[in-house]
Amino acid sequence: MREIAVERLPETFSGPDPNIHENVYGDPEALRQAMHQLPRGQREAVKLLKLREMSLKEAAAITGMSIGALKVAVHRAVRTLRTLLNHEA
């Protein structure tokens, strides 16, 4: 399968994400704002794997990223989100 650079993909999900709600993630607006501060590849990895609950294989097929790259992207994104949202690791 040919890999596609994430920068060349259209935004997978635009607008408010119905899977972001207060009882799970705290303030949904704060999370949306923090998500927009992430690099696009990290943001897409989080949206696909955490919010849409796709498998690594499914997300890899959509993004063209390797499974290892997706894992790294999510790890870095979560670390950044915790910092931005002032949560302890």
RODRENVEX-239931 format. One record per residue (C-alpha): x, y, z; residue in three letters. Coordinates in steps of 0.1 Angstrom, whole numbers, padded with zeros to 4 digits, always signed. Layout:
N
XYZALA
...
***
This chain:
89
+0000+0000+0000MET
+0012+0035-0009ARG
+0017+0058+0021GLU
+0002+0093+0019ILE
+0017+0122+0039ALA
-0008+0133+0065VAL
-0002+0169+0055GLU
-0018+0161+0021ARG
-0050+0145+0035LEU
-0081+0166+0039PRO
-0092+0173+0075GLU
-0108+0140+0084THR
-0133+0155+0108PHE
-0143+0191+0108SER
-0166+0209+0131GLY
-0176+0198+0166PRO
-0169+0162+0174ASP
-0200+0145+0189PRO
-0177+0121+0208ASN
-0162+0150+0229ILE
-0186+0155+0258HIS
-0181+0168+0293GLU
-0187+0137+0314ASN
-0157+0119+0298VAL
-0132+0146+0288TYR
-0140+0176+0311GLY
-0147+0209+0294ASP
-0154+0200+0257PRO
-0145+0235+0245GLU
-0111+0235+0262ALA
-0104+0201+0247LEU
-0113+0213+0212ARG
-0090+0243+0216GLN
-0062+0221+0228ALA
-0067+0196+0200MET
-0064+0225+0174HIS
-0030+0233+0189GLN
-0016+0198+0181LEU
+0003+0191+0149PRO
-0021+0178+0122ARG
-0008+0142+0123GLY
-0011+0140+0161GLN
-0046+0155+0159ARG
-0058+0130+0133GLU
-0043+0101+0152ALA
-0061+0111+0184VAL
-0094+0116+0165LYS
-0093+0083+0148LEU
-0079+0061+0176LEU
-0093+0077+0207LYS
-0125+0096+0198LEU
-0136+0073+0169ARG
-0122+0042+0186GLU
-0108+0028+0153MET
-0082+0001+0154SER
-0046+0008+0147LEU
-0049-0011+0114LYS
-0080+0010+0103GLU
-0063+0043+0112ALA
-0031+0033+0094ALA
-0051+0025+0063ALA
-0068+0059+0064ILE
-0037+0080+0072THR
-0010+0060+0054GLY
+0010+0061+0086MET
+0026+0030+0100SER
+0012+0015+0132ILE
+0043+0025+0151GLY
+0040+0061+0139ALA
+0004+0062+0150LEU
+0013+0050+0185LYS
+0040+0076+0188VAL
+0017+0104+0175ALA
-0010+0095+0201VAL
+0016+0093+0229HIS
+0030+0127+0221ARG
-0005+0142+0216ALA
-0018+0129+0249VAL
+0013+0143+0267ARG
+0008+0177+0250THR
-0030+0177+0258LEU
-0023+0169+0294ARG
+0001+0199+0296THR
-0023+0222+0278LEU
-0052+0211+0299LEU
-0032+0213+0332ASN
-0037+0176+0340HIS
-0011+0156+0357GLU
+0004+0127+0339ALA
***
